[in-house]
Amino acid sequence: MRIKTIAVICILLTFTGSLILTGCGESYNAPAGIIGQWDCRDYASNEETETGFYALTVEEDGSFSLYDQVAGNPGISGKMYCDDTGNLGIINIECDEEDFDPPACWNISKEARLRYKVLDKDTIKLGYVGIWLIFDRAK
């Protein structure tokens, strides 16, 4: 009886772990909910940093670009991979070397861990150390 219980628990843990980690890992990819083209809302969550000029593009292969769509200035771009070990909403980004100009409210390096939240199919949030940028799907 005890061996059957242990076997069932092992199977359940293996199955649950595989469900949690599906689509995530060390290979470049993006969480399905944030793939697409996005326009940033006027201010970051700190209500001080203007961000309405940012546009975000996220591709399925993990390529991303966050740039100033009004002036055409670069922001950050590179690759990301999901590090979501169970609904934590974490992505790792590796930014390109050139034209590295992150939002002023994010004190990030070229390699950083960001939080993400999919609020609904048309609204997402990306955050770093408690400061969130909120994006609406581009029309």
N, CA, C and O atoms as a GROMACS GRO file, in nm:
protein
  556
    1MET      N    1   0.082  -0.120   0.000
    1MET     CA    2   0.000   0.000   0.000
    1MET      C    3   0.086   0.126   0.000
    1MET      O    4   0.059   0.220  -0.074
    2ARG      N    5   0.190   0.126   0.083
    2ARG     CA    6   0.276   0.244   0.093
    2ARG      C    7   0.352   0.268  -0.038
    2ARG      O    8   0.371   0.383  -0.078
    3ILE      N    9   0.394   0.163  -0.103
    3ILE     CA   10   0.466   0.177  -0.231
    3ILE      C   11   0.373   0.235  -0.337
    3ILE      O   12   0.416   0.318  -0.417
    4LYS      N   13   0.247   0.193  -0.339
    4LYS     CA   14   0.151   0.247  -0.435
    4LYS      C   15   0.129   0.396  -0.411
    4LYS      O   16   0.122   0.474  -0.506
    5THR      N   17   0.118   0.436  -0.286
    5THR     CA   18   0.098   0.578  -0.252
    5THR      C   19   0.217   0.662  -0.297
    5THR      O   20   0.200   0.769  -0.354
    6ILE      N   21   0.338   0.612  -0.272
    6ILE     CA   22   0.459   0.683  -0.314
    6ILE      C   23   0.465   0.692  -0.465
    6ILE      O   24   0.501   0.796  -0.520
    7ALA      N   25   0.430   0.584  -0.535
    7ALA     CA   26   0.431   0.584  -0.682
    7ALA      C   27   0.331   0.684  -0.737
    7ALA      O   28   0.362   0.757  -0.831
    8VAL      N   29   0.212   0.688  -0.680
    8VAL     CA   30   0.110   0.783  -0.726
    8VAL      C   31   0.156   0.927  -0.702
    8VAL      O   32   0.138   1.013  -0.789
    9ILE      N   33   0.214   0.954  -0.587
    9ILE     CA   34   0.265   1.088  -0.558
    9ILE      C   35   0.374   1.127  -0.657
    9ILE      O   36   0.374   1.239  -0.706
   10CYS      N   37   0.467   1.037  -0.686
   10CYS     CA   38   0.574   1.065  -0.783
   10CYS      C   39   0.518   1.095  -0.921
   10CYS      O   40   0.564   1.187  -0.988
   11ILE      N   41   0.419   1.018  -0.963
   11ILE     CA   42   0.358   1.041  -1.094
   11ILE      C   43   0.289   1.176  -1.097
   11ILE      O   44   0.304   1.251  -1.194
   12LEU      N   45   0.215   1.209  -0.993
   12LEU     CA   46   0.147   1.338  -0.988
   12LEU      C   47   0.246   1.454  -0.988
   12LEU      O   48   0.223   1.554  -1.056
   13LEU      N   49   0.353   1.442  -0.912
   13LEU     CA   50   0.454   1.548  -0.909
   13LEU      C   51   0.521   1.564  -1.045
   13LEU      O   52   0.544   1.676  -1.089
   14THR      N   53   0.552   1.454  -1.111
   14THR     CA   54   0.613   1.460  -1.244
   14THR      C   55   0.518   1.525  -1.343
   14THR      O   56   0.560   1.612  -1.420
   15PHE      N   57   0.392   1.486  -1.341
   15PHE     CA   58   0.293   1.543  -1.432
   15PHE      C   59   0.273   1.691  -1.406
   15PHE      O   60   0.271   1.770  -1.500
   16THR      N   61   0.259   1.730  -1.280
   16THR     CA   62   0.240   1.870  -1.244
   16THR      C   63   0.361   1.953  -1.284
   16THR      O   64   0.346   2.062  -1.339
   17GLY      N   65   0.481   1.902  -1.258
   17GLY     CA   66   0.603   1.974  -1.296
   17GLY      C   67   0.612   1.995  -1.446
   17GLY      O   68   0.654   2.102  -1.491
   18SER      N   69   0.574   1.894  -1.524
   18SER     CA   70   0.581   1.910  -1.669
   18SER      C   71   0.479   2.011  -1.718
   18SER      O   72   0.506   2.084  -1.813
   19LEU      N   73   0.360   2.015  -1.656
   19LEU     CA   74   0.261   2.116  -1.695
   19LEU      C   75   0.310   2.257  -1.664
   19LEU      O   76   0.294   2.348  -1.744
   20ILE      N   77   0.370   2.274  -1.548
   20ILE     CA   78   0.417   2.406  -1.506
   20ILE      C   79   0.527   2.457  -1.600
   20ILE      O   80   0.531   2.576  -1.633
   21LEU      N   81   0.615   2.369  -1.641
   21LEU     CA   82   0.732   2.411  -1.718
   21LEU      C   83   0.710   2.409  -1.869
   21LEU      O   84   0.802   2.442  -1.943
   22THR      N   85   0.594   2.371  -1.916
   22THR     CA   86   0.568   2.365  -2.058
   22THR      C   87   0.587   2.503  -2.121
   22THR      O   88   0.530   2.602  -2.073
   23GLY      N   89   0.667   2.510  -2.225
   23GLY     CA   90   0.689   2.635  -2.296
   23GLY      C   91   0.791   2.726  -2.233
   23GLY      O   92   0.812   2.836  -2.283
   24CYS      N   93   0.855   2.686  -2.126
   24CYS     CA   94   0.952   2.770  -2.059
   24CYS      C   95   1.086   2.697  -2.055
   24CYS      O   96   1.093   2.577  -2.081
   25GLY      N   97   1.189   2.770  -2.022
   25GLY     CA   98   1.320   2.709  -2.009
   25GLY      C   99   1.429   2.800  -2.057
   25GLY      O  100   1.411   2.922  -2.065
   26GLU      N  101   1.542   2.742  -2.090
   26GLU     CA  102   1.659   2.820  -2.128
   26GLU      C  103   1.659   2.859  -2.276
   26GLU      O  104   1.733   2.950  -2.314
   27SER      N  105   1.578   2.794  -2.361
   27SER     CA  106   1.576   2.835  -2.501
   27SER      C  107   1.495   2.963  -2.513
   27SER      O  108   1.403   2.987  -2.434
   28TYR      N  109   1.528   3.044  -2.610
   28TYR     CA  110   1.458   3.171  -2.626
   28TYR      C  111   1.314   3.146  -2.666
   28TYR      O  112   1.286   3.069  -2.758
   29ASN      N  113   1.224   3.212  -2.598
   29ASN     CA  114   1.082   3.206  -2.627
   29ASN      C  115   1.014   3.319  -2.551
   29ASN      O  116   1.075   3.385  -2.467
   30ALA      N  117   0.889   3.338  -2.581
   30ALA     CA  118   0.812   3.440  -2.509
   30ALA      C  119   0.683   3.377  -2.460
   30ALA      O  120   0.626   3.292  -2.529
   31PRO      N  121   0.636   3.417  -2.344
   31PRO     CA  122   0.507   3.368  -2.298
   31PRO      C  123   0.398   3.406  -2.399
   31PRO      O  124   0.397   3.519  -2.449
   32ALA      N  125   0.309   3.315  -2.427
   32ALA     CA  126   0.207   3.336  -2.530
   32ALA      C  127   0.127   3.464  -2.507
   32ALA      O  128   0.092   3.533  -2.603
   33GLY      N  129   0.097   3.496  -2.383
   33GLY     CA  130   0.012   3.612  -2.354
   33GLY      C  131   0.072   3.747  -2.385
   33GLY      O  132   0.000   3.847  -2.392
   34ILE      N  133   0.204   3.754  -2.404
   34ILE     CA  134   0.266   3.885  -2.431
   34ILE      C  135   0.315   3.899  -2.575
   34ILE      O  136   0.371   4.002  -2.611
   35ILE      N  137   0.294   3.798  -2.657
   35ILE     CA  138   0.336   3.805  -2.797
   35ILE      C  139   0.246   3.903  -2.871
   35ILE      O  140   0.124   3.899  -2.857
   36GLY      N  141   0.307   3.991  -2.949
   36GLY     CA  142   0.230   4.086  -3.028
   36GLY      C  143   0.292   4.225  -3.026
   36GLY      O  144   0.407   4.244  -2.984
   37GLN      N  145   0.214   4.322  -3.071
   37GLN     CA  146   0.258   4.461  -3.073
   37GLN      C  147   0.174   4.538  -2.973
   37GLN      O  148   0.052   4.524  -2.966
   38TRP      N  149   0.244   4.622  -2.894
   38TRP     CA  150   0.182   4.687  -2.780
   38TRP      C  151   0.220   4.834  -2.774
   38TRP      O  152   0.331   4.873  -2.812
   39ASP      N  153   0.128   4.916  -2.727
   39ASP     CA  154   0.153   5.058  -2.701
   39ASP      C  155   0.150   5.080  -2.551
   39ASP      O  156   0.061   5.031  -2.482
   40CYS      N  157   0.248   5.153  -2.500
   40CYS     CA  158   0.259   5.177  -2.357
   40CYS      C  159   0.164   5.289  -2.314
   40CYS      O  160   0.141   5.384  -2.390
   41ARG      N  161   0.112   5.277  -2.195
   41ARG     CA  162   0.027   5.383  -2.140
   41ARG      C  163   0.113   5.504  -2.101
   41ARG      O  164   0.235   5.494  -2.098
   42ASP      N  165   0.049   5.615  -2.073
   42ASP     CA  166   0.117   5.743  -2.055
   42ASP      C  167   0.223   5.746  -1.945
   42ASP      O  168   0.326   5.810  -1.961
   43TYR      N  169   0.198   5.676  -1.835
   43TYR     CA  170   0.292   5.681  -1.722
   43TYR      C  171   0.318   5.542  -1.667
   43TYR      O  172   0.231   5.454  -1.672
   44ALA      N  173   0.438   5.523  -1.615
   44ALA     CA  174   0.472   5.400  -1.543
   44ALA      C  175   0.394   5.398  -1.413
   44ALA      O  176   0.332   5.498  -1.376
   45SER      N  177   0.397   5.286  -1.344
   45SER     CA  178   0.319   5.273  -1.220
   45SER      C  179   0.364   5.368  -1.110
   45SER      O  180   0.289   5.391  -1.015
   46ASN      N  181   0.485   5.424  -1.121
   46ASN     CA  182   0.529   5.522  -1.020
   46ASN      C  183   0.463   5.658  -1.041
   46ASN      O  184   0.480   5.749  -0.960
   47GLU      N  185   0.386   5.672  -1.150
   47GLU     CA  186   0.312   5.793  -1.186
   47GLU      C  187   0.401   5.915  -1.204
   47GLU      O  188   0.353   6.028  -1.200
   48GLU      N  189   0.530   5.894  -1.223
   48GLU     CA  190   0.625   6.002  -1.245
   48GLU      C  191   0.693   5.992  -1.381
   48GLU      O  192   0.722   6.095  -1.443
   49THR      N  193   0.717   5.871  -1.428
   49THR     CA  194   0.793   5.850  -1.550
   49THR      C  195   0.699   5.842  -1.670
   49THR      O  196   0.614   5.754  -1.678
   50GLU      N  197   0.717   5.936  -1.764
   50GLU     CA  198   0.637   5.932  -1.887
   50GLU      C  199   0.682   5.815  -1.973
   50GLU      O  200   0.801   5.796  -1.996
   51THR      N  201   0.585   5.737  -2.019
   51THR     CA  202   0.616   5.618  -2.098
   51THR      C  203   0.524   5.602  -2.219
   51THR      O  204   0.536   5.503  -2.291
   52GLY      N  205   0.435   5.696  -2.243
   52GLY     CA  206   0.337   5.685  -2.350
   52GLY      C  207   0.395   5.680  -2.489
   52GLY      O  208   0.324   5.646  -2.584
   53PHE      N  209   0.519   5.712  -2.504
   53PHE     CA  210   0.584   5.711  -2.636
   53PHE      C  211   0.645   5.574  -2.671
   53PHE      O  212   0.690   5.554  -2.784
   54TYR      N  213   0.645   5.480  -2.576
   54TYR     CA  214   0.706   5.349  -2.600
   54TYR      C  215   0.612   5.256  -2.676
   54TYR      O  216   0.491   5.256  -2.654
   55ALA      N  217   0.671   5.179  -2.765
   55ALA     CA  218   0.602   5.068  -2.833
   55ALA      C  219   0.682   4.942  -2.804
   55ALA      O  220   0.805   4.946  -2.796
   56LEU      N  221   0.614   4.833  -2.787
   56LEU     CA  222   0.677   4.705  -2.757
   56LEU      C  223   0.633   4.604  -2.861
   56LEU      O  224   0.514   4.592  -2.892
   57THR      N  225   0.729   4.532  -2.915
   57THR     CA  226   0.702   4.421  -3.005
   57THR      C  227   0.766   4.297  -2.945
   57THR      O  228   0.884   4.298  -2.911
   58VAL      N  229   0.688   4.189  -2.933
   58VAL     CA  230   0.738   4.062  -2.881
   58VAL      C  231   0.703   3.952  -2.980
   58VAL      O  232   0.587   3.935  -3.017
   59GLU      N  233   0.805   3.879  -3.024
   59GLU     CA  234   0.786   3.769  -3.118
   59GLU      C  235   0.786   3.636  -3.043
   59GLU      O  236   0.840   3.627  -2.933
   60GLU      N  237   0.727   3.535  -3.103
   60GLU     CA  238   0.720   3.402  -3.043
   60GLU      C  239   0.857   3.344  -3.014
   60GLU      O  240   0.874   3.271  -2.916
   61ASP      N  241   0.957   3.376  -3.098
   61ASP     CA  242   1.093   3.322  -3.080
   61ASP      C  243   1.171   3.393  -2.969
   61ASP      O  244   1.289   3.365  -2.949
   62GLY      N  245   1.106   3.485  -2.898
   62GLY     CA  246   1.169   3.556  -2.788
   62GLY      C  247   1.233   3.689  -2.827
   62GLY      O  248   1.282   3.760  -2.739
   63SER      N  249   1.233   3.724  -2.954
   63SER     CA  250   1.285   3.855  -2.996
   63SER      C  251   1.190   3.963  -2.944
   63SER      O  252   1.068   3.947  -2.949
   64PHE      N  253   1.247   4.072  -2.894
   64PHE     CA  254   1.164   4.182  -2.847
   64PHE      C  255   1.231   4.314  -2.877
   64PHE      O  256   1.352   4.322  -2.896
   65SER      N  257   1.150   4.419  -2.881
   65SER     CA  258   1.199   4.554  -2.901
   65SER      C  259   1.106   4.650  -2.828
   65SER      O  260   0.985   4.650  -2.849
   66LEU      N  261   1.163   4.731  -2.742
   66LEU     CA  262   1.092   4.837  -2.672
   66LEU      C  263   1.158   4.967  -2.715
   66LEU      O  264   1.273   4.993  -2.679
   67TYR      N  265   1.088   5.049  -2.791
   67TYR     CA  266   1.151   5.168  -2.848
   67TYR      C  267   1.057   5.288  -2.843
   67TYR      O  268   0.937   5.274  -2.820
   68ASP      N  269   1.115   5.405  -2.863
   68ASP     CA  270   1.043   5.532  -2.866
   68ASP      C  271   0.979   5.544  -3.004
   68ASP      O  272   1.047   5.574  -3.102
   69GLN      N  273   0.848   5.522  -3.012
   69GLN     CA  274   0.781   5.525  -3.142
   69GLN      C  275   0.756   5.666  -3.194
   69GLN      O  276   0.728   5.682  -3.313
   70VAL      N  277   0.765   5.767  -3.109
   70VAL     CA  278   0.742   5.904  -3.153
   70VAL      C  279   0.869   5.961  -3.217
   70VAL      O  280   0.865   6.010  -3.330
   71ALA      N  281   0.980   5.954  -3.145
   71ALA     CA  282   1.105   6.010  -3.197
   71ALA      C  283   1.186   5.907  -3.276
   71ALA      O  284   1.281   5.943  -3.345
   72GLY      N  285   1.149   5.780  -3.266
   72GLY     CA  286   1.223   5.676  -3.337
   72GLY      C  287   1.352   5.637  -3.267
   72GLY      O  288   1.434   5.563  -3.322
   73ASN      N  289   1.371   5.686  -3.145
   73ASN     CA  290   1.493   5.653  -3.071
   73ASN      C  291   1.488   5.508  -3.023
   73ASN      O  292   1.381   5.454  -2.996
   74PRO      N  293   1.606   5.447  -3.012
   74PRO     CA  294   1.609   5.310  -2.960
   74PRO      C  295   1.580   5.309  -2.811
   74PRO      O  296   1.596   5.409  -2.742
   75GLY      N  297   1.537   5.197  -2.764
   75GLY     CA  298   1.517   5.174  -2.622
   75GLY      C  299   1.600   5.052  -2.585
   75GLY      O  300   1.721   5.063  -2.562
   76ILE      N  301   1.536   4.938  -2.579
   76ILE     CA  302   1.607   4.812  -2.558
   76ILE      C  303   1.550   4.709  -2.656
   76ILE      O  304   1.433   4.714  -2.692
   77SER      N  305   1.635   4.618  -2.695
   77SER     CA  306   1.592   4.507  -2.780
   77SER      C  307   1.683   4.389  -2.754
   77SER      O  308   1.791   4.405  -2.697
   78GLY      N  309   1.639   4.273  -2.795
   78GLY     CA  310   1.720   4.153  -2.776
   78GLY      C  311   1.634   4.030  -2.776
   78GLY      O  312   1.541   4.017  -2.857
   79LYS      N  313   1.664   3.937  -2.685
   79LYS     CA  314   1.594   3.809  -2.676
   79LYS      C  315   1.547   3.789  -2.532
   79LYS      O  316   1.605   3.844  -2.438
   80MET      N  317   1.442   3.711  -2.518
   80MET     CA  318   1.392   3.677  -2.385
   80MET      C  319   1.366   3.529  -2.378
   80MET      O  320   1.347   3.462  -2.480
   81TYR      N  321   1.365   3.478  -2.258
   81TYR     CA  322   1.316   3.343  -2.237
   81TYR      C  323   1.238   3.338  -2.107
   81TYR      O  324   1.267   3.408  -2.010
   82CYS      N  325   1.138   3.253  -2.111
   82CYS     CA  326   1.045   3.238  -2.000
   82CYS      C  327   1.114   3.167  -1.886
   82CYS      O  328   1.187   3.070  -1.907
   83ASP      N  329   1.093   3.215  -1.765
   83ASP     CA  330   1.147   3.152  -1.645
   83ASP      C  331   1.032   3.140  -1.546
   83ASP      O  332   1.046   3.169  -1.427
   84ASP      N  333   0.920   3.096  -1.597
   84ASP     CA  334   0.797   3.094  -1.519
   84ASP      C  335   0.782   2.959  -1.451
   84ASP      O  336   0.723   2.867  -1.507
   85THR      N  337   0.834   2.948  -1.332
   85THR     CA  338   0.830   2.821  -1.259
   85THR      C  339   0.704   2.809  -1.176
   85THR      O  340   0.709   2.771  -1.059
   86GLY      N  341   0.592   2.842  -1.236
   86GLY     CA  342   0.466   2.826  -1.166
   86GLY      C  343   0.393   2.955  -1.142
   86GLY      O  344   0.378   2.997  -1.027
   87ASN      N  345   0.347   3.020  -1.247
   87ASN     CA  346   0.264   3.140  -1.238
   87ASN      C  347   0.332   3.258  -1.170
   87ASN      O  348   0.264   3.347  -1.120
   88LEU      N  349   0.463   3.259  -1.166
   88LEU     CA  350   0.533   3.374  -1.109
   88LEU      C  351   0.541   3.489  -1.208
   88LEU      O  352   0.555   3.604  -1.168
   89GLY      N  353   0.530   3.458  -1.336
   89GLY     CA  354   0.535   3.562  -1.437
   89GLY      C  355   0.672   3.624  -1.449
   89GLY      O  356   0.686   3.746  -1.438
   90ILE      N  357   0.775   3.543  -1.471
   90ILE     CA  358   0.912   3.594  -1.481
   90ILE      C  359   0.969   3.562  -1.619
   90ILE      O  360   0.958   3.450  -1.668
   91ILE      N  361   1.030   3.664  -1.680
   91ILE     CA  362   1.106   3.643  -1.803
   91ILE      C  363   1.246   3.698  -1.783
   91ILE      O  364   1.266   3.796  -1.711
   92ASN      N  365   1.341   3.635  -1.846
   92ASN     CA  366   1.479   3.683  -1.848
   92ASN      C  367   1.500   3.750  -1.983
   92ASN      O  368   1.461   3.696  -2.086
   93ILE      N  369   1.562   3.867  -1.982
   93ILE     CA  370   1.592   3.935  -2.107
   93ILE      C  371   1.743   3.949  -2.122
   93ILE      O  372   1.816   3.968  -2.024
   94GLU      N  373   1.788   3.939  -2.245
   94GLU     CA  374   1.927   3.962  -2.282
   94GLU      C  375   1.924   4.068  -2.391
   94GLU      O  376   1.888   4.039  -2.505
   95CYS      N  377   1.963   4.190  -2.356
   95CYS     CA  378   1.954   4.303  -2.448
   95CYS      C  379   2.075   4.308  -2.540
   95CYS      O  380   2.185   4.268  -2.502
   96ASP      N  381   2.052   4.359  -2.660
   96ASP     CA  382   2.159   4.381  -2.755
   96ASP      C  383   2.257   4.483  -2.698
   96ASP      O  384   2.220   4.567  -2.616
   97GLU      N  385   2.380   4.474  -2.741
   97GLU     CA  386   2.487   4.562  -2.692
   97GLU      C  387   2.468   4.707  -2.736
   97GLU      O  388   2.488   4.799  -2.657
   98GLU      N  389   2.428   4.728  -2.860
   98GLU     CA  390   2.417   4.865  -2.910
   98GLU      C  391   2.279   4.922  -2.882
   98GLU      O  392   2.181   4.847  -2.870
   99ASP      N  393   2.271   5.051  -2.873
   99ASP     CA  394   2.146   5.123  -2.852
   99ASP      C  395   2.072   5.076  -2.727
   99ASP      O  396   1.951   5.053  -2.732
  100PHE      N  397   2.143   5.061  -2.617
  100PHE     CA  398   2.082   5.019  -2.491
  100PHE      C  399   2.039   5.142  -2.413
  100PHE      O  400   2.122   5.210  -2.353
  101ASP      N  401   1.910   5.171  -2.414
  101ASP     CA  402   1.855   5.288  -2.347
  101ASP      C  403   1.722   5.250  -2.282
  101ASP      O  404   1.616   5.279  -2.336
  102PRO      N  405   1.729   5.184  -2.165
  102PRO     CA  406   1.606   5.137  -2.099
  102PRO      C  407   1.523   5.253  -2.045
  102PRO      O  408   1.574   5.365  -2.032
  103PRO      N  409   1.396   5.227  -2.013
  103PRO     CA  410   1.314   5.332  -1.951
  103PRO      C  411   1.382   5.388  -1.826
  103PRO      O  412   1.446   5.313  -1.752
  104ALA      N  413   1.368   5.516  -1.804
  104ALA     CA  414   1.437   5.584  -1.693
  104ALA      C  415   1.400   5.526  -1.557
  104ALA      O  416   1.480   5.531  -1.463
  105CYS      N  417   1.281   5.472  -1.544
  105CYS     CA  418   1.236   5.419  -1.415
  105CYS      C  419   1.288   5.278  -1.387
  105CYS      O  420   1.272   5.227  -1.276
  106TRP      N  421   1.349   5.215  -1.486
  106TRP     CA  422   1.407   5.081  -1.469
  106TRP      C  423   1.558   5.094  -1.468
  106TRP      O  424   1.617   5.134  -1.568
  107ASN      N  425   1.621   5.062  -1.361
  107ASN     CA  426   1.766   5.063  -1.352
  107ASN      C  427   1.818   4.922  -1.385
  107ASN      O  428   1.875   4.855  -1.299
  108ILE      N  429   1.798   4.880  -1.509
  108ILE     CA  430   1.834   4.743  -1.548
  108ILE      C  431   1.968   4.739  -1.619
  108ILE      O  432   2.014   4.838  -1.676
  109SER      N  433   2.029   4.623  -1.614
  109SER     CA  434   2.150   4.598  -1.693
  109SER      C  435   2.108   4.527  -1.821
  109SER      O  436   1.990   4.504  -1.844
  110LYS      N  437   2.204   4.493  -1.904
  110LYS     CA  438   2.173   4.429  -2.033
  110LYS      C  439   2.116   4.289  -2.017
  110LYS      O  440   2.055   4.236  -2.110
  111GLU      N  441   2.136   4.229  -1.902
  111GLU     CA  442   2.070   4.103  -1.868
  111GLU      C  443   1.990   4.127  -1.741
  111GLU      O  444   2.044   4.169  -1.639
  112ALA      N  445   1.861   4.102  -1.748
  112ALA     CA  446   1.773   4.132  -1.634
  112ALA      C  447   1.658   4.033  -1.628
  112ALA      O  448   1.625   3.966  -1.726
  113ARG      N  449   1.598   4.027  -1.512
  113ARG     CA  450   1.476   3.948  -1.491
  113ARG      C  451   1.360   4.045  -1.473
  113ARG      O  452   1.364   4.131  -1.386
  114LEU      N  453   1.259   4.030  -1.556
  114LEU     CA  454   1.140   4.114  -1.548
  114LEU      C  455   1.022   4.031  -1.505
  114LEU      O  456   1.016   3.910  -1.530
  115ARG      N  457   0.928   4.094  -1.441
  115ARG     CA  458   0.799   4.032  -1.411
  115ARG      C  459   0.704   4.068  -1.524
  115ARG      O  460   0.716   4.175  -1.585
  116TYR      N  461   0.610   3.981  -1.551
  116TYR     CA  462   0.505   4.013  -1.647
  116TYR      C  463   0.372   3.965  -1.592
  116TYR      O  464   0.364   3.868  -1.517
  117LYS      N  465   0.268   4.036  -1.632
  117LYS     CA  466   0.132   3.997  -1.598
  117LYS      C  467   0.045   4.017  -1.721
  117LYS      O  468   0.051   4.122  -1.785
  118VAL      N  469  -0.034   3.919  -1.753
  118VAL     CA  470  -0.132   3.930  -1.861
  118VAL      C  471  -0.264   3.961  -1.793
  118VAL      O  472  -0.324   3.875  -1.729
  119LEU      N  473  -0.309   4.085  -1.807
  119LEU     CA  474  -0.433   4.126  -1.742
  119LEU      C  475  -0.555   4.077  -1.818
  119LEU      O  476  -0.654   4.034  -1.759
  120ASP      N  477  -0.546   4.083  -1.950
  120ASP     CA  478  -0.647   4.024  -2.039
  120ASP      C  479  -0.582   4.018  -2.177
  120ASP      O  480  -0.464   4.051  -2.190
  121LYS      N  481  -0.656   3.977  -2.279
  121LYS     CA  482  -0.594   3.958  -2.411
  121LYS      C  483  -0.542   4.087  -2.472
  121LYS      O  484  -0.463   4.083  -2.567
  122ASP      N  485  -0.584   4.201  -2.420
  122ASP     CA  486  -0.542   4.329  -2.477
  122ASP      C  487  -0.461   4.416  -2.382
  122ASP      O  488  -0.430   4.530  -2.417
  123THR      N  489  -0.424   4.366  -2.264
  123THR     CA  490  -0.349   4.446  -2.168
  123THR      C  491  -0.247   4.358  -2.094
  123THR      O  492  -0.280   4.252  -2.041
  124ILE      N  493  -0.122   4.406  -2.093
  124ILE     CA  494  -0.016   4.336  -2.020
  124ILE      C  495   0.062   4.437  -1.938
  124ILE      O  496   0.052   4.558  -1.959
  125LYS      N  497   0.140   4.385  -1.843
  125LYS     CA  498   0.228   4.469  -1.762
  125LYS      C  499   0.366   4.403  -1.760
  125LYS      O  500   0.377   4.281  -1.748
  126LEU      N  501   0.470   4.485  -1.772
  126LEU     CA  502   0.608   4.441  -1.751
  126LEU      C  503   0.664   4.522  -1.636
  126LEU      O  504   0.647   4.644  -1.631
  127GLY      N  505   0.731   4.455  -1.544
  127GLY     CA  506   0.780   4.526  -1.427
  127GLY      C  507   0.922   4.490  -1.390
  127GLY      O  508   0.971   4.380  -1.417
  128TYR      N  509   0.987   4.587  -1.328
  128TYR     CA  510   1.121   4.567  -1.273
  128TYR      C  511   1.126   4.637  -1.138
  128TYR      O  512   1.100   4.757  -1.129
  129VAL      N  513   1.159   4.565  -1.035
  129VAL     CA  514   1.170   4.614  -0.897
  129VAL      C  515   1.049   4.701  -0.860
  129VAL      O  516   1.065   4.812  -0.809
  130GLY      N  517   0.931   4.649  -0.887
  130GLY     CA  518   0.808   4.716  -0.844
  130GLY      C  519   0.759   4.830  -0.930
  130GLY      O  520   0.656   4.889  -0.900
  131ILE      N  521   0.830   4.862  -1.038
  131ILE     CA  522   0.785   4.967  -1.131
  131ILE      C  523   0.734   4.897  -1.257
  131ILE      O  524   0.808   4.826  -1.324
  132TRP      N  525   0.608   4.919  -1.288
  132TRP     CA  526   0.542   4.851  -1.400
  132TRP      C  527   0.519   4.946  -1.516
  132TRP      O  528   0.485   5.063  -1.497
  133LEU      N  529   0.537   4.894  -1.637
  133LEU     CA  530   0.492   4.961  -1.758
  133LEU      C  531   0.368   4.884  -1.803
  133LEU      O  532   0.370   4.761  -1.809
  134ILE      N  533   0.263   4.956  -1.835
  134ILE     CA  534   0.136   4.893  -1.874
  134ILE      C  535   0.116   4.916  -2.024
  134ILE      O  536   0.128   5.028  -2.074
  135PHE      N  537   0.084   4.807  -2.094
  135PHE     CA  538   0.072   4.812  -2.240
  135PHE      C  539  -0.067   4.765  -2.283
  135PHE      O  540  -0.125   4.673  -2.226
  136ASP      N  541  -0.118   4.833  -2.386
  136ASP     CA  542  -0.241   4.791  -2.452
  136ASP      C  543  -0.205   4.743  -2.592
  136ASP      O  544  -0.115   4.797  -2.656
  137ARG      N  545  -0.277   4.642  -2.639
  137ARG     CA  546  -0.248   4.587  -2.771
  137ARG      C  547  -0.262   4.698  -2.876
  137ARG      O  548  -0.359   4.773  -2.875
  138ALA      N  549  -0.164   4.707  -2.965
  138ALA     CA  550  -0.166   4.810  -3.070
  138ALA      C  551  -0.281   4.782  -3.166
  138ALA      O  552  -0.312   4.667  -3.196
  139LYS      N  553  -0.341   4.887  -3.212
  139LYS     CA  554  -0.455   4.872  -3.304
  139LYS      C  555  -0.412   4.870  -3.447
  139LYS      O  556  -0.496   4.859  -3.536
   0.00000   0.00000   0.00000
